[in-house]
Amino acid sequence: MDNFDLSILKWYRQNKRNLPWRNTNNPYFIWLSEIILQQTRVDQGMDYYLKFINNFPTIQHLANADEQTILSNWQGLGYYSRARNLHATAKEITFNHNGNFPNKYEEILKLKGIGPYTAAAISSFSFNLVHPVVDGNVFRVLTRIFDIDTPIDTSEGIKLIYNIANKLIPTNEPGEYNQAIMEFGAIHCTPSQPNCNNCIFSNQCKAKINGTILHRPIKSKKTVVKKRYFHYLDISNKVDTILHKRTDEDIWKHLFEFPLIEKNQNDDLQLIKNQLEKKFNQQILSIPTAQKHVLSHQHIFTYFWQIKLNNSVLETLNETDSFIVVHKDEIIKYPLPRVITKYLENINKIDN
Ligand code: SF4
């Protein structure tokens, strides 16, 4: 397509949102913003970005922070492995690259937690290198404009889009062009309500001409969603409660939670209540209702069982090694999954 880059750059300069990570070419800031934006929408991501650059103004600050502090700053974003990778990469750059972010695409790609998309974003936005970014927005824009029906979750589809993206990217302003095509997908050629009637490509867009817009892009596989049932034991006396650190290769690794009983199926709650009452020799006043927490490949149903004790809370558990006694007021100082903070917010509302 002729002058695709010039058209989209012109559109971008007239329509772009003013976002803080666009006013810098500091690779550390750009890297932070890209990792955060893989997790959340721009409006929520902005708060996290500002918090991170305020609390960790340089990559050395991030490298020297302890993991728990970083996880606490990341709390609420999910995919905590990304926060741990941020930390590992900050250390790698600080201690093995003299604190200088690598300035070559291949070197950036070697860093932990950085894939082809993020490497292209950092190398083009910070160093003006000619590498096209291909994220969900770009897949959508290109499959529509060229009406591509090859599934984008196949190696053939990915190769095809990368070939097109490589041909379209200009050599003089690759960073701004990359920003432009992503922004066009984010605010104009959106998934369900693209603004086709007022589009710079309305006469050239093949999906518009062929009436296939809402069928582009195509994916071949359906995401398999696993259901998990988490029964949390909120065991407390007047002052203390118990937390446990997740250490397995699973969601929320290194975050803290209440003692957990995980079930694979939706068991009879009355039966669980009876078992817990017997184990703790306590009457449980109410059966909790499930809260659903949606992750990309998992639906987690959480139940919080309140077990109020008079004696020391730890005496109630056999394997004390992996549990810690925490003063109730101190819980929020620990990095916690969103399901736990939500529960705490709710019970505080009820208690207040
Ligand atoms: S015409 Fe519609 S589908 Fe095509 S690029 Fe424009 S907004 Fe997207």
Boltz pocket constraint, residues with backbone or C-beta under 6 A from the ligand:
constraints:
  - pocket:
      binder: B
      contacts: [[A, 141], [A, 144], [A, 145], [A, 188], [A, 189], [A, 190], [A, 194], [A, 195], [A, 196], [A, 197], [A, 199], [A, 200], [A, 201], [A, 202], [A, 205], [A, 207], [A, 208], [A, 213]]
      max_distance: 6.0
